[in-house]
Amino acid sequence: MARAYDSQVQIRFRHCDPAGIVFYPRYVEIINDLVEEWFERGLGLSFHTLHVERGIATPTASLQCEFRAPSLWQETLRQTLWLQRLGRTSLQAAVRFEGPDGQLRLEAALALVTVDMRNLRPTPLPEDLRASMQAFLLSGQD
């Protein structure tokens, strides 16, 4: 049965501008951390294993963000990731961040491509990875 990947992230001083609000480029780093966490904890495949041992990179090809409300230093955000599409060499994911009160803070759509690290060309998603990702493929989520 399909599901979203959920976890939490603590907003730290390093994420914020002098007003104590998350500086928007830091969200890109937080999203990348979420993707890496999803691979390791949700899919059971660490980035180290994927990149170093299997020679497959997963660069972001597209990222769109909608900033809905500010997030503040020391808040804990709920972060959710699910897949909207699995292609032959790419995937499209959606991400949401919610504040402690459930208020939507950010929505993002991203596309990742699987790339052979030897020649930096797209390569098909490995079948074991595709099978694990199927559990997070949710249609109709927005």
Secondary structure, 3 states (H helix, E strand, C coil): CCCCEEEEEECCHHHECCCCEECHHHHHHHHHHHHHHHHHHHCCCCHHHHHHHCCEECCEEEEEEEECCCCECCCEEEEEEEEEEECCCEEEEEEEEECCCCCEEEEEEEEEECEECCCCEECCCCHHHHHHHHHHECCCCC
